[in-house]
Amino acid sequence: MWVDPAWQADGAQGFEPEAKSPERRRPAMRRRQGGIAGPRLRLGAGGHLVRFPPVQIHEEALAGKTRPCAPEDCARCAGKQKLHKHKTYQRNADTSGQGTETVHCFRCPRCPVYISIIPAGMLPYRCLSAGHFEAHLDARHGVARPVAGEGARPPPASEVERGCVERAEKKLLGRIPFLRGCLGQMLPMLDDKDLGGFWRALRMIGRLGEILLHLAARFKTSLLACYLSLRPHWEREKAPA
């Protein structure tokens, strides 16, 4: 190694670059192949990579089973392929950000289908639980609740939770025409801007958790939006907006 003569004149010694200790080395980064559930990439038309986001189903739809089944309209296995456990991740369980729920993900070994399980009592893509949202709307729109002490006034909520409820209510108000078209004769004729009347009619059908299951199973949609993740990838092009 070359050393500057001026350094040697001053008594300086030549030096070697300090080797990085194992503790200081940056850990190798694993390449991710998509979102939280790891959707696969496929080569589509024109040589472009096509990403298939995971399909989401409610935990209540499993009816006590430990793993979901493949979609029955799958062109490869017709719903007979056993899905493999893929991974888990954590999602917020409430608006405070303190509690978390574990989401289990499964994949099909034969086709690019990934399925993640929405934890029981949760809304898709929202940290507001179905039970809290139902309690707020019941109290606000005069739905009698069977549990003593509920229904007199809305349950106490933080400012963050109140904001989440207000945004969800606004979203539900805009969804009334679409949901009336899905549920048909199960609902009476109502004004599209009458959220109170719509909610009371909706609660005559059942609890919010039951309504979410019905919408997901029959219409591949949800209460607050038509999430594409509730459909397998081959149905998403014809899904309503």
C-alpha positions in Angstrom: 0.0 0.0 0.0 1.3 3.4 -0.9 1.9 5.9 2.0 2.3 9.6 1.6 6.0 10.4 2.5 4.8 13.5 4.4 2.8 11.3 6.7 5.8 9.1 7.4 7.9 12.2 8.2 5.4 13.2 10.8 5.4 9.7 12.3 2.1 8.7 10.7 1.6 5.1 9.8 0.0 3.6 6.8 -3.5 2.3 7.4 -5.9 -0.2 6.0 -9.6 0.4 5.5 -11.5 -0.8 8.6 -13.3 -4.0 7.9 -17.0 -4.0 8.7 -17.9 -6.1 11.6 -20.8 -8.7 11.2 -22.9 -6.4 13.5 -22.4 -3.4 11.1 -23.1 -5.2 7.9 -26.5 -4.5 6.3 -28.6 -7.6 6.3 -29.4 -9.0 2.9 -32.7 -7.8 1.6 -35.1 -10.4 0.3 -36.8 -9.4 -2.9 -40.6 -9.1 -2.5 -42.9 -10.5 -5.1 -45.9 -8.3 -4.4 -48.0 -7.1 -1.5 -48.5 -8.5 2.0 -49.8 -11.8 0.8 -47.1 -12.2 -1.9 -49.1 -12.3 -5.1 -47.3 -13.9 -8.0 -46.1 -12.2 -11.2 -47.0 -13.6 -14.6 -45.9 -12.5 -18.0 -48.9 -11.1 -19.8 -49.5 -9.8 -23.4 -46.7 -7.7 -24.8 -44.2 -9.0 -22.3 -45.5 -7.0 -19.3 -45.6 -8.5 -15.9 -49.1 -8.9 -14.5 -49.6 -8.7 -10.7 -52.5 -10.7 -9.1 -53.4 -9.2 -5.7 -54.7 -11.7 -3.1 -58.4 -12.6 -2.8 -59.9 -11.8 0.6 -62.6 -13.8 2.4 -64.2 -13.3 5.8 -63.1 -15.7 8.6 -66.8 -16.4 9.4 -67.2 -17.8 5.9 -64.8 -20.7 6.8 -67.5 -22.1 9.1 -65.0 -23.5 11.5 -62.5 -24.8 9.0 -58.8 -24.1 9.4 -58.1 -23.2 5.8 -60.2 -21.9 2.8 -60.9 -23.9 -0.4 -59.9 -22.9 -3.9 -62.5 -20.9 -5.9 -65.0 -23.3 -7.4 -64.9 -21.5 -10.8 -61.1 -22.0 -11.1 -60.4 -23.2 -14.6 -57.5 -25.4 -13.4 -58.8 -27.3 -10.4 -62.5 -26.4 -10.2 -62.1 -25.8 -6.5 -60.6 -29.2 -5.6 -57.0 -28.1 -5.0 -55.8 -27.9 -1.4 -54.4 -24.5 -0.6 -51.0 -24.3 1.2 -50.3 -22.0 4.2 -48.2 -19.1 2.9 -47.6 -16.5 5.6 -49.2 -14.2 8.2 -49.1 -10.5 8.8 -50.5 -8.1 11.3 -53.2 -5.5 10.7 -54.7 -2.8 13.0 -57.7 -4.1 15.0 -59.0 -0.8 16.2 -58.8 2.9 15.4 -56.3 3.6 18.2 -53.6 1.6 16.5 -52.8 -0.2 19.8 -54.5 -3.6 19.0 -53.5 -5.9 16.1 -55.0 -8.9 14.5 -53.2 -11.7 12.7 -54.1 -12.3 9.1 -53.5 -15.7 7.6 -52.6 -16.1 4.0 -52.9 -19.2 1.7 -51.8 -19.9 -1.8 -52.7 -22.3 -4.5 -49.7 -24.4 -5.8 -51.2 -24.7 -9.3 -52.3 -21.2 -10.2 -51.5 -17.6 -9.1 -54.3 -17.4 -6.5 -53.5 -16.1 -3.0 -56.2 -15.9 -0.3 -56.0 -13.8 2.8 -58.5 -14.2 5.7 -60.2 -11.1 7.0 -60.3 -11.5 10.8 -63.7 -12.1 12.4 -65.6 -8.9 13.1 -63.5 -6.7 10.8 -64.4 -4.6 7.8 -62.2 -5.0 4.6 -59.4 -2.4 4.5 -60.7 -0.5 7.6 -59.5 -0.5 11.1 -63.0 0.2 12.3 -64.6 -3.0 13.6 -68.0 -4.1 12.3 -69.4 -4.2 15.9 -68.4 -0.6 16.6 -69.8 0.6 13.3 -73.0 -1.3 13.9 -73.4 0.1 17.4 -72.9 3.7 16.2 -75.4 3.5 13.4 -77.9 1.6 15.6 -77.8 4.4 18.3 -77.9 7.2 15.7 -80.8 5.9 13.7 -82.9 4.4 16.4 -82.4 0.6 16.1 -83.3 -1.2 19.3 -80.4 -3.4 20.5 -81.1 -6.6 22.4 -78.3 -6.0 25.0 -79.3 -4.0 28.1 -77.8 -0.6 28.3 -77.1 -0.2 24.5 -79.1 2.0 22.2 -79.7 4.9 24.6 -76.8 6.9 23.1 -73.8 6.2 21.0 -70.9 4.4 22.8 -68.0 6.6 23.8 -65.5 7.1 20.9 -62.2 8.8 20.4 -61.8 11.6 17.9 -60.1 9.3 15.5 -62.9 6.7 15.8 -65.6 9.4 15.2 -63.8 10.5 12.1 -63.6 6.9 10.8 -67.4 6.4 11.5 -68.3 9.7 9.7 -66.2 8.7 6.6 -67.8 5.2 6.6 -71.3 6.8 6.9 -70.6 9.1 4.0 -69.4 6.1 1.9 -72.5 4.1 2.8 -74.8 6.9 1.8 -73.3 6.9 -1.7 -73.7 3.1 -1.9 -77.5 2.9 -1.2 -78.6 2.7 -4.9 -76.1 -0.1 -5.6 -76.9 -2.1 -2.4 -80.6 -1.8 -3.1 -80.0 -3.3 -6.5 -78.1 -6.2 -5.0 -80.6 -7.0 -2.2 -83.7 -6.3 -4.3 -87.0 -7.2 -2.6 -85.2 -7.8 0.7 -85.4 -4.0 1.1 -88.4 -1.6 0.8 -88.5 1.3 -1.7 -86.5 4.1 0.0 -85.1 7.5 -0.9 -81.4 7.2 -1.9 -80.5 9.9 0.6 -82.4 8.4 3.6 -79.5 6.7 5.4 -81.6 6.2 8.6 -84.4 4.4 6.8 -81.9 2.3 4.7 -80.0 1.3 7.8 -83.1 0.3 9.7 -84.3 -1.8 6.8 -80.8 -3.4 6.4 -80.8 -4.3 10.1 -84.1 -6.1 9.7 -82.2 -8.6 7.5 -79.7 -9.3 10.2 -76.5 -8.2 12.0 -73.8 -6.4 10.1 -71.5 -9.4 10.2 -74.2 -11.5 8.5 -74.8 -8.8 5.9 -71.1 -8.7 5.1 -71.0 -12.4 4.5 -74.1 -12.3 2.3 -72.7 -9.6 0.1 -69.3 -11.3 -0.2 -70.8 -14.7 -1.0 -73.6 -13.8 -3.3 -72.3 -10.6 -5.0 -68.5 -10.5 -4.4 -68.8 -7.0 -2.9 -68.9 -5.4 0.5 -70.9 -2.8 2.4 -68.7 0.3 1.7 -67.1 -0.5 -1.6 -66.8 -3.0 -4.5 -63.3 -4.2 -3.5 -61.6 -6.2 -6.3 -59.9 -8.3 -3.7 -63.2 -10.0 -3.0 -63.1 -11.6 -6.5 -60.6 -13.9 -8.1 -58.4 -12.3 -10.7 -60.3 -13.7 -13.7 -63.5 -11.9 -12.6 -62.0 -8.5 -11.8 -62.3 -7.0 -15.3 -66.2 -7.3 -15.2 -66.5 -6.1 -11.6 -68.7 -2.9 -11.0 -66.9 0.3 -10.1 
